[in-house]
């Protein structure tokens, strides 16, 4: 395992830990909001906080899940093909994924910058949007690195034999 893989793995694992905390935070906010709605008044901005937390959760967990091959894959046909053909198909799929998530990362960064410069914020919690959009952009960029690493490993296997 290279130094780059270890560093990327550490970053992704820490992002995943933050995502786990986000699930807990979302649950606490929602439960407290329900309870407080019945006995007093609901939490102002609860929907905003849950939405922002969900953005952090998705942004920081996607690269880790990809690195441990945790995404759902259907290989009814591809699984029956020779290993070299499977690797080549995986490389093409990786290239497509890399292109898509590169665009997502880039456009999220552009949108976050625009949101930052315009001072866009949520209406009920008065929280700025841009930090959460930057986190989604960062998560997509980390996913791109994971995909690129997978493509390089697959290419090495194809060339090796």
Sine and cosine of phi, psi and omega as CSV:
sin_phi,cos_phi,sin_psi,cos_psi,sin_omega,cos_omega
0.00,0.00,0.78,-0.62,-0.04,-1.00
-0.98,0.20,0.24,-0.97,0.03,-1.00
-0.88,0.47,-0.65,0.76,0.02,-1.00
-0.86,0.51,-0.69,0.73,0.01,-1.00
-0.90,0.44,-0.65,0.76,0.00,-1.00
-0.92,0.40,-0.68,0.73,0.01,-1.00
-0.90,0.43,-0.72,0.69,0.02,-1.00
-0.89,0.46,-0.65,0.76,0.03,-1.00
-0.89,0.45,-0.65,0.76,0.03,-1.00
-0.91,0.42,-0.70,0.71,0.02,-1.00
-0.88,0.48,-0.72,0.69,-0.02,-1.00
-0.90,0.43,-0.63,0.77,0.00,-1.00
-0.91,0.41,-0.65,0.76,0.04,-1.00
-0.92,0.39,-0.62,0.78,0.09,-1.00
-0.88,0.47,-0.62,0.79,0.03,-1.00
-0.92,0.39,-0.61,0.79,0.05,-1.00
-0.90,0.43,-0.65,0.76,0.07,-1.00
-0.89,0.46,-0.63,0.78,0.03,-1.00
-0.89,0.45,-0.62,0.78,0.05,-1.00
-0.89,0.46,-0.66,0.75,0.06,-1.00
-0.89,0.45,-0.60,0.80,0.00,-1.00
-0.89,0.45,-0.62,0.79,0.05,-1.00
-0.88,0.48,-0.70,0.71,0.02,-1.00
-0.89,0.45,-0.70,0.72,0.00,-1.00
-0.89,0.46,-0.66,0.75,0.03,-1.00
-0.88,0.48,-0.68,0.73,-0.01,-1.00
-0.89,0.45,-0.72,0.70,-0.01,-1.00
-0.89,0.46,-0.71,0.71,0.00,-1.00
-0.87,0.49,-0.72,0.69,-0.03,-1.00
-0.91,0.41,-0.69,0.72,0.00,-1.00
-0.91,0.42,-0.72,0.69,0.03,-1.00
-0.87,0.48,-0.63,0.77,0.01,-1.00
-0.89,0.46,-0.66,0.75,0.02,-1.00
-0.91,0.41,-0.73,0.69,-0.02,-1.00
-0.90,0.43,-0.73,0.68,-0.03,-1.00
-0.92,0.39,-0.50,0.87,0.05,-1.00
-0.90,0.45,-0.57,0.82,-0.03,-1.00
-0.98,0.20,-0.58,0.81,-0.11,-0.99
-0.97,-0.24,-0.31,0.95,-0.05,-1.00
-0.53,-0.85,-0.99,-0.16,0.14,-0.99
-0.55,-0.83,0.44,-0.90,-0.10,-1.00
-0.93,0.38,0.27,-0.96,0.04,-1.00
-0.94,0.35,0.81,-0.59,0.04,-1.00
-0.93,0.36,0.82,-0.57,0.03,-1.00
0.99,0.11,0.27,0.96,-0.03,-1.00
-0.86,0.50,-0.65,0.76,0.01,-1.00
-0.90,0.44,-0.65,0.76,0.04,-1.00
-0.90,0.45,-0.72,0.70,-0.02,-1.00
-0.89,0.46,-0.65,0.76,0.03,-1.00
-0.92,0.40,-0.64,0.77,0.02,-1.00
-0.90,0.44,-0.70,0.71,0.01,-1.00
-0.91,0.43,-0.65,0.76,0.01,-1.00
-0.91,0.42,-0.61,0.80,0.04,-1.00
-0.91,0.41,-0.59,0.81,0.05,-1.00
-0.91,0.42,-0.67,0.74,0.04,-1.00
-0.90,0.43,-0.70,0.72,0.01,-1.00
-0.84,0.54,-0.78,0.63,-0.03,-1.00
-0.92,0.40,-0.69,0.73,-0.05,-1.00
-0.90,0.44,-0.64,0.77,-0.09,-1.00
-1.00,-0.04,-0.24,0.97,-0.03,-1.00
-0.99,-0.11,-0.37,0.93,-0.14,-0.99
-0.90,0.45,-0.62,0.78,-0.01,-1.00
-0.94,0.34,-0.63,0.77,0.02,-1.00
-0.90,0.43,-0.71,0.70,-0.01,-1.00
-0.88,0.47,-0.62,0.78,0.05,-1.00
-0.92,0.39,-0.61,0.80,-0.04,-1.00
-0.93,0.36,-0.46,0.89,0.04,-1.00
-0.98,-0.18,0.19,0.98,0.02,-1.00
0.84,0.55,0.72,0.70,-0.05,-1.00
-1.00,-0.07,-0.08,1.00,0.02,-1.00
-0.97,0.24,0.46,-0.89,0.00,-1.00
-0.94,0.35,0.73,-0.68,0.05,-1.00
-0.72,-0.70,0.71,-0.70,0.04,-1.00
-0.94,-0.34,0.88,-0.47,-0.05,-1.00
-0.78,-0.63,0.76,0.65,0.00,-1.00
-0.88,0.48,-0.67,0.74,-0.04,-1.00
-0.99,-0.11,-0.73,0.69,-0.09,-1.00
-0.90,0.44,-0.56,0.83,0.00,-1.00
-0.90,0.44,-0.34,0.94,-0.01,-1.00
-1.00,-0.02,-0.14,0.99,-0.01,-1.00
-0.99,0.13,0.31,-0.95,0.07,-1.00
-0.87,0.50,0.44,-0.90,-0.09,-1.00
-0.86,0.52,-0.64,0.77,-0.02,-1.00
-0.90,0.44,-0.65,0.76,0.03,-1.00
-0.92,0.40,-0.65,0.76,0.05,-1.00
-0.86,0.50,-0.67,0.74,0.02,-1.00
-0.89,0.45,-0.68,0.73,-0.01,-1.00
-0.91,0.42,-0.68,0.73,0.05,-1.00
-0.90,0.44,-0.64,0.77,0.05,-1.00
-0.89,0.45,-0.60,0.80,0.04,-1.00
-0.90,0.43,-0.71,0.70,0.02,-1.00
-0.90,0.44,-0.66,0.75,0.07,-1.00
-0.89,0.46,-0.63,0.78,0.05,-1.00
-0.90,0.44,-0.65,0.76,0.02,-1.00
-0.90,0.44,-0.68,0.73,0.06,-1.00
-0.89,0.47,-0.71,0.70,0.02,-1.00
-0.88,0.47,-0.66,0.75,0.03,-1.00
-0.87,0.50,-0.68,0.73,0.03,-1.00
-0.89,0.45,-0.71,0.70,-0.03,-1.00
-0.91,0.42,-0.74,0.67,-0.05,-1.00
-0.96,0.27,-0.39,0.92,0.14,-0.99
-0.91,0.41,-0.70,0.72,0.05,-1.00
-0.89,0.45,-0.68,0.73,0.02,-1.00
-0.87,0.49,-0.72,0.70,-0.01,-1.00
-0.88,0.47,-0.72,0.69,-0.02,-1.00
-0.89,0.46,-0.75,0.66,-0.05,-1.00
-0.93,0.36,-0.55,0.83,0.08,-1.00
-0.91,0.41,-0.63,0.77,0.04,-1.00
-0.90,0.43,-0.66,0.75,0.04,-1.00
-0.90,0.43,-0.70,0.71,0.00,-1.00
-0.90,0.43,-0.64,0.76,0.02,-1.00
-0.89,0.46,-0.68,0.73,0.02,-1.00
-0.89,0.45,-0.69,0.73,0.03,-1.00
-0.88,0.47,-0.69,0.73,0.02,-1.00
-0.89,0.45,-0.63,0.78,0.02,-1.00
-0.91,0.42,-0.74,0.67,-0.05,-1.00
-0.93,0.37,-0.53,0.85,-0.02,-1.00
-1.00,0.09,-0.21,0.98,0.00,-1.00
0.97,0.26,0.52,0.86,-0.01,-1.00
-0.94,0.34,0.72,-0.70,-0.01,-1.00
-0.54,-0.84,0.27,-0.96,0.00,-1.00
-0.96,0.30,0.51,-0.86,-0.10,-0.99
-0.97,0.23,-0.56,0.83,-0.07,-1.00
-1.00,-0.08,-0.56,0.83,-0.03,-1.00
-0.99,-0.15,-0.17,0.99,-0.03,-1.00
0.80,0.60,0.68,0.74,0.01,-1.00
-0.96,-0.29,0.73,-0.68,0.02,-1.00
-0.92,0.40,0.56,-0.83,-0.01,-1.00
-0.98,0.20,-0.56,0.83,-0.25,-0.97
-0.85,0.52,-0.58,0.82,0.00,-1.00
-0.89,0.46,-0.58,0.81,-0.05,-1.00
-0.97,0.25,-0.56,0.83,0.07,-1.00
-0.94,0.34,-0.62,0.78,0.08,-1.00
-0.88,0.47,-0.60,0.80,0.01,-1.00
-0.91,0.42,-0.65,0.76,0.07,-1.00
-0.90,0.45,-0.65,0.76,0.05,-1.00
-0.89,0.45,-0.69,0.72,0.04,-1.00
-0.89,0.46,-0.70,0.72,0.02,-1.00
-0.88,0.48,-0.64,0.77,0.05,-1.00
-0.92,0.38,-0.61,0.80,0.05,-1.00
-0.91,0.40,-0.65,0.76,0.06,-1.00
-0.90,0.44,-0.63,0.78,0.07,-1.00
-0.89,0.46,-0.64,0.77,0.05,-1.00
-0.86,0.51,-0.65,0.76,0.03,-1.00
-0.91,0.42,-0.64,0.76,0.04,-1.00
-0.89,0.45,-0.71,0.71,0.00,-1.00
-0.89,0.45,-0.69,0.72,0.01,-1.00
-0.87,0.49,-0.66,0.75,0.04,-1.00
-0.89,0.45,-0.66,0.75,0.04,-1.00
-0.90,0.43,-0.65,0.76,0.03,-1.00
-0.88,0.47,-0.70,0.71,0.00,-1.00
-0.89,0.46,-0.69,0.73,0.03,-1.00
-0.89,0.45,-0.67,0.74,0.02,-1.00
-0.91,0.41,-0.66,0.75,0.04,-1.00
-0.88,0.48,-0.66,0.75,0.02,-1.00
-0.88,0.47,-0.64,0.77,0.02,-1.00
-0.92,0.39,-0.64,0.77,0.01,-1.00
-0.91,0.42,-0.71,0.71,-0.02,-1.00
-0.92,0.38,-0.63,0.77,-0.03,-1.00
-0.90,0.44,-0.58,0.81,0.07,-1.00
0.68,-0.73,0.00,0.00,0.00,0.00
